[in-house]
Amino acid sequence: MGGPAGRLYWPLPELSTETHVTRTRIRASFAALAAAALVGACNPTPAPAGPSPRPEPAPAGPPAYVPLTPGLPPIPAVDAPLAITLVAPERGQSLPRRANAFLYGSVGTGGAELTINATPVPVAPNGAFLAYLPVPGDGVWRLHARRGGEQAELLYTYRPVAAAPTTRADTATETDTDTTAARRALASSSVVFPVPRAGTVVRGSDTLATGSDAVYARPTPTGPYRWFFPRGTALRLVERRGAQYQVRLDSATVAWIDTANVRATRPQQTDIAAPVPAIGPWSVTAGAAPQVRIRAGFAPFLLEADSAGLHLTLYGAPADTAARAELDGFVTAAAPDAPRPGVFRLNIGLSRWLWGYRAFYEPDGTLVVKIRRPPAIDPAAPLRGIRIVVDPGHPPAGAVGPTGYHEKDANLAIAVRLAERLRAAGADVRLTREGDYPVDLAARPAMAVGLEADLLVSVHNNAFGDEANPFRDHGTSTYYFHPFSAALAAALDRRIAEATGIPDLGAKWGNLALVRPSWMPSVLTESLFMPIPEQEAALRDPGFLDRLADAHVRGIEDFLRARAGGGGR
């Protein structure tokens, strides 16, 4: 995700520069040694006239590798030929604008010395290294390694044009936040429509459930996702800027949406103003499958959940106030509100946190919101009967450690162990992949929704964004999108931090594809950082992987026990 802070993944680069290795043997001529000995015998060193001079200090040896996270398993020693491999920066990267940058890779063996631009850099027992150094003015990193009589050199040259910073967490393939349209919008000319043009969402799913296949909108051209519109939603377009439309939702609220997702009225019809949808009547039904039904004319809407319930905001003119509400012990209230002109709000009170929701329009413009009740949870055996989809993050993409270990392999090793333990505790577990093959990003949350999973847990390990200082910006973190997933993220984060002993960055809101599903609590864990030598090595250690899987299990159990008792209210 990845990760969400900027997570950038680097494949092993195919550098145009070559590693140069020389092996030297120092030989001395016996004749020369004999001559030197003879000269020394004929010219004895005179006795010092005064006190003996202070002896010169012995030259300092190479810096010892000190783990950033000392509580992890020790790094196994490697004895192999000397060879420099640079994983980051990646091939073809532009010269950074910042003062410092990180590098990591391997010299192939332990017991070696390494300098980068004449600065000594510690080498781990397995040959891995991680450095954070001033960016060279000439744009060239000069790496020189030696061990005994072996030497190796590598030159890395940046491209001369500076690149914009990259932001975290699972790159664009995981976040979908940095679309081309969003990047172009700010720099493009604007066309303001004399009257609002009508537009219809024509792409994406017709049901909000996975959080990935619906069309999204943002409060600003490059802001985070806030609104998710099913196909058929009617919009009032007030401006086109680059490859985005500005949508007027009400007198105080606008949203931005990619033009590719919308069919607008023809230019010659721009004098015909887009109609304002009429809202009402509405009904709320409780029971085994609670739902809200409201005639809304395909109006855009916003759904928000908190510990008090579910809040539906519709952007249109309230026209019919007829209402019907059937309540029970779970659905406890249904309160309409009109906070300002052009806005209708319906607050659904719940006695416990909802488990999730779906939303879609019927052909006649009726909005249906299905509310998911919590599953039956036994506090003594909280995993029994719970259906969980475990997602081993990646491929495609994914981070690479300094010795070439791929995140996708570490994620799968953790996920398989996690699935085994969850099943042993009575859970019904499905993996989004069980081997080394790619699974489309959108297919992963869709699988969880299709299986009616109670939980979705995506297992990842982290990497650094371009701006990061790896000696400061590292730790365990867990991501969520919907508020009803926050407690699961916090429980997992706490247990993983306890198991790893590395700094805890906490449970965080993140706009990631695997945490956007609205039908169940969904989270993404980022346990360790692949570029840190001892953390990459720990992810190869079977005992540590068991420990990490156990921590995931305990976090899930903590969340379920709390929910069984009505926790979070």
N, C-alpha and C positions, 0 to 999 in steps of 0.2 A: 506496500500500500504502500511500491508501493505507492510501505506508508506512501497523512494523510502526512504543519511544518513541512518543508519541501523534501520529498523523497525522490532521489534520482538514481537510476540504475545504470550500471555500465557493463556492457558485454566485454569479454576479454578482448583487448584491442589487437589488431594486426598492424603493429607499428611499422612505418616505412624505414625507421632507423634499425640498425642491427646491433645485437649484443656482441661485443668483442671480448674474447677471453684469451688470455695468454698464460702459459705455465712456464715458470723460470726455475732454473736450478743454479745455485751459486756454486761455482767450482773455483778452487784456488790451486795455484801451481806449487807443488812441493818445493821446487827450486826457489821460488820467490819467498816461500816461508822460511826456508833455510837461510837465505841471504838476510832476511830481516832479523832472524835470531842472531846471526853472527854480528850484525851491526849493533844490536842491542847489547851483546856481550862486550864489545869493544868500547862502548860508550855508556857506562853505567849512569843511572840517574843520580844527580847530586842530591845530598840531603837538604831538606828545606831549611832556609835561614830563620824562619819564624814559625808561628803556630800553623797547624794544618788548615788549609782552606775548608770552608763549609762544603760538604758534598752537594753536587747538583741533584735536584729531585729527579726521580725516574720519570720518563715520559708517560703521560696519562694514556691508559688503554682506551679501547672503544667504549662508548656508553653502554651500560647494561640495560637490557630491556626490562622495564618495570610495568607490569600489567595495569591498565586503567581500572580493571575490575578484579581484584585479587581473590575474590571468593569462588571463582570458577575453577574447573579442573585445570591442572597444570598443562601447559602446551607440550605435546610430545616433541622430543628432539628428532631432527632429521639430519642425516649425513648423506649428502648427494653432491653431484657436480655443481659448481657455481654458475648461475645463469640468472640474469635480471629479467623479470617480467613486471611491467607496469600496467596495473588495472585502471587506475585513475591518476591523472586525467585520461579520458578516452581519446581515441584517435580522432584527429581533426577538430579538436575543441579550440574555440577562439580564445585569444588572450584575455584573461579576466580583468575586470575594471577595479576589483578590490585590491587591497594591499597584500593580503595573504591568501594562500590556497593550500589545500591538502593534497597529498599524494599517497597512494598505497599500492602495494604489490609484494613481490617476493624476490629474494636473491637465490632461491632454490635450495638453500642449506642453512643449518644453524652454524654457530661459531664463526660467522663472517663479520667483517667490518664494512660499513656503508657510509659514504658521504654523498650528499646532494648539494650541488653548487658549493662544495667545500665545507658544508655543515655536517658534522657527524650525526648519524641517525641510528637509533638502537635497532637491532635485528633480533627478532624473537627466536627461540630455539628451533622452530620449524622453518626459519628463513623469511617469515613475513615481516613487513615493516609498514608503519603508518607515520606520516610526517605532516607538519603544518608550518609552512615556511613563507617568507616574503616572496611575492611574485617577481621573478627575474625581469629586469628592465629590458633585456634583449629577447625575452620570450622563450628562453631555452633552459630546460632542466638538464643538468649534467650529473648523471648517476655513476658512481665509481664504487665497486665492491672488490674486496679481496679476502682471501682466506689462505694462509700459508703462502705457498708459491703461486696460487691462482689469482687472477685478476679478471674483472669484467667491467665493461663500460656500456652505457646507454645514453643516447641523447634524445630528448623529446622537445619538439618545437611547436609552440602554439601557432595557430593561424593568426594573422595580424589584426583581424576585425573583432572587436569586443562583442560578446553575446550578452543578451539580457539574462538576468538571474533566473534560475529554475526553482520552482517551489515544490513543496513536499507532497508526498505521500502517494505513492504508487503511480506517479507520473500521470500524464493525460489519459493513458489507457485505463487507469483505475479511477481517476476523479471525474473525467469528462468535463472539467471546469474551464479549461483553456481552449475553447473552440476558436476556429479561425474567425468566425463571425464576431465573437466577442473582442478579439484582439484588433480587428479592423475597424470596429465601430467608432472608437474615440478619434481615429485619425481620418475618418471619412466625412464627406460633406453631408449636410442634413437637408432633408426635404420635409417641411411641415405641411400637413394637409389642411386646406381651408376649413373643412368640416371633417369630423371623424369618419374614416372609411371602415366599412364592415370587413371583417376577416373571420375565417373559420380554420380551426386546427385540423389539418388534413394528414398528419403523420403521427407515428407513435401508436401506442395501444389505446383501446377504448376503455380500459379499466386501470385504475391506480391500484397497484398491489406490489409490484417488484421494485418500483422507484427508479428503474433504468429504462423501461420501454415507453414511458409516457413522455410527453413534451413538457419541458420545463421553462420557467421564466424567472428573471432576476430583478431585484429592485434597482440595479444599476447595470450598465452594459457589461461590466466584467465582475459583478458581484456574485455571491453564492446563490445556489438554487433556493427559492422560497416557494414558488407556486408550481404545481404539477397539474397539467391540463389533459384530460382524456380527449381522444379524437372526437371532433364534433363541437368542441367548445367555441362559442361565439365571442369575438373580440371587437373592441372599438379601437382602431388604429389611428394615432394622431401624428406620427412622425416616422419617416424612414431614415435611418442613419447607417450607411454602409450596408451590411448584411443583416441588420436587425430592425425590427419595428418597435416603437414605443407604444405601449398599450395603455389607454386610459381606463383604469378600473373604477375609480370614483373621484370625487373632487379633490381628494388629498393623496391619492395613491396611483402610481404608474408602475408598469413592469416592462421588461425588455425581453423580446423573444426572437429567435432566429427566423428570418424571412422564409427559409426553406421549409419551415414547419407550418406555414400559414398560406391559405389562398385568400387573396384580397379582392375586393370589387375592382372591376376594370377602371382604368384611369378616366374614361369618359363618364363614369358614374360617380365621380368624386363629389358632385354637388348634392348627392343623396346621402344624408347623414345616417350613420349606423344606428339602429334602434337600441334603446335601453331595455334589457330583458325585464319582464314582469315576474315577480317572485310570489309564490303561494298558490294554493294552500299547502299545508305540510302535515306529516304524521310521524309519530315515533312508536315503534312496536318493540316490546321487551321479549322475554321468553328465551328459548334455547339459541335463537339466532337473531339478536336485536338488530334493527335497522331503522334508518331515517329515510323518508321519502318526501320529496318536495318538488312541486312544479316550478322550474326555474328557467325554462327557455334556453337551455345550454349556456347559462351565464357562467363566467369564470368564477372560481371559488378558491377558498383557502381552508385547509383542515389543520387544526392544531390540537395536540393532546397534552394534558398535564395530569397531576394527581387528582384533580377535581373532576375530570371527565374529558369530553371531546367537544371542541368548539368549531362550528361551521360558519364561515363568513361567505356570503354570496354578494356579488357586485351587480346590483340591479335595483329596480324600484318595487318595494313591497306593494302588491296589488290585492291580494286575497288573504285575509288574516285567519281564515278558517283553519282550525287545528284539531288534532286528535292525538292524545298521548296515553299509551298503555305502559304503566310502570311496574317494577317488581323490586326484589331485593338487590339487584345489580344496577339496573337503570332506574335511578331514583328521581330524576327531574328532567324537564324539558322546558327551557325558558327562552322565549324569543326576545330580540332586542333590535333596535334601530339606532346605532350609535351616531350616525350622521346621514345626511341625504344620500341616497343611492347605495346604501349598505343595509343588508339584512343579516342578522347574526342569530344563530340558534345554539344555545348552550345545553349540552346533554350532561346531566350530572350522573356520576357513577360512584358506587360504594367502594370500588377497588379500581386499581389501574386497569385500563383496557389492555388486551393482549395485542391488538392490531386493528387495522381497518382496511376495507376496500371501498372504492368509489367509482361510479360509472354513470353515464347517461343512458336512459332508455330512448327508443326512437322518437317518442313524443316530447322529449325535453325534460323528462322527470329525472332528477338527480337521486340516485340511490347510494346510501352510505351504509355498508354492513359493518357492524361492530363485533369484534371477536372477544368472546368471553375467555377468561383464564382457564387453562386445562385443570383437571383434577390432579392435585399434587399431594402425595403422602409425605409429611414432614420427616417420618422415620426412614423413608426410602424415596427421596425426592426425584430421582431419575427414572423410577419405574414407570413405564408406559409413556414417557416423554419422547416425542419424535424430534430428532436433532439432525440437521444437515451440517456436516463439517466440511469446510472448503479448504483444501491445501492450496494456498495462493500461488498463482502462476502455474505453468507458462501460458501465454507468451510473456515476455519481459521478465523482470525480476533482478534482484541484486546479485553481485558476484563478490566473494571474499578475496583477500589478498593472495591466497594460494590457489584460487580458482574454484572454490566450492560454491555451487549455485544455490541461490535461495530456494528455488523450486524444489530441490532435493531435500533441503532441510525442512521446509514446510511439510512435504509429504511424510518424512520420517516422524515428525511430531504428530501429524494428523492421524496416521495409521495407529500409533500408540494410543492417542486420545480416543479414537473410535473403539478400540479393543476394551479400554477401561470403561467407557460409557455403556457399552453392551453388557459387560460383566455386571454392571449395576442396574440393569433392567431397561435401559433406554433402547429405542428403535433408532439406529444410526444409519445415515446414508452419506457417502463421500461423493463430492462432485467429480473427483478423479481418483483412480487407484493405481496409477502408473505415471510414467514420464511421457505424457502427451498433452498437447494444448487443449484447453477448453475455453470457448468464447466467454468473454467477460459477462455479457448480458445473460448468457445461459445459466450461470451459476445461481444468481438470485431467482431466476425464473424456475429453476429446478426446485428450490426450497418452497416457493409459492405453490407450484404444481403438486408437490407432495404433501401439502398442508402441514409443513413442519411447524413445530412449536418454537424452535430456536434455530437461528443460523449463526454459526461461529466460523469466521474466516481466519485461518492461521497464517501469519506472515512473520518475517523478520525485516529489519529496517536497513536503510542506507542514508547517506547524508545528502542534503541539498548543497548547491554550489556555494552558498554563503556560510556554511556551517564551519565552526571550529570543532573538530572531532574530539578534542580533549576536554571540551566543555559541554557540547550539545549531544549528549547520548543518554540513553536510559530506556526503561520499559514504558510502553504506552499502549492504550487501547482506545479504539474509536467507535463512536456511535453517531447516528443522525437524529433519530426520533427520541423525544424525551422518555418514552416508555422503555427504551433500550439502555438508558444511562445507568441504571442500577446494575444491570448485567455487566456492562463495561467496567464499572468501578469494582465489582467483586472479582472479576478476572484479573484486572490490573493489580489489585492488592495481593492476590495469591501468587501471581507470576513474579512480582517484585520480591516477595518473600523468598521464593525458590531460587531466584537468580542472584540476589544480593546486589544487583546493579542499581544505579539511581532510578527513582520512580518519577517519570514525567507525568503520570496521572492519566485518568480517563478524560478524553477530549471529544468535543464535537468535531466531526469531519465529514466533508462532502464527498464520500467515497461510494462507489457503485455497490459494494457488498454490504453497506450499512444502510442504504436507502429503502429497502423493502418495508412496506407499511403493514404487511399482514402478520408479522411476528417480530419479537425482539431480535435484532441483528447487530452483531459487533464484529470488529476486526482487531485481532491482537498483533502487536509488534513487540516480540519478546526481547530480541537482542539485535545488535547492529553487525551486519555482515562484514564491514570493512575493518573492524577492530580485531586484531590477531587472536587474542584469547577467546573472544566471543565466537568468531568463526570456528576455532578449534573445538570449543565446547559443543557446537552444533554437530560435530562429527562423533562426539562421545556418547555411546549408547546409554551409559548410566545417567548422564545429564539429560538426555532426551526423555528418558523415563521420568525424571524429576520434573521436567517441564510439562509433560503430559499430565502428570498427577496434579500439578498446580492448576491446569485448565479445568480438570474435573472438579477440584475443590471449589473453584470460583463459580462454576455453573451450579453446583449443589448449594452454595451459599445463597445465590440469587433465588433459586427455586424454593428453598426453605423460607426465605423472607416473604416471597409472594404467597406461599401457602398460608402464612399467617396474616396476610393483608398488609405486608410491609410496603413502605414507600408512601403511606398516607400521612 
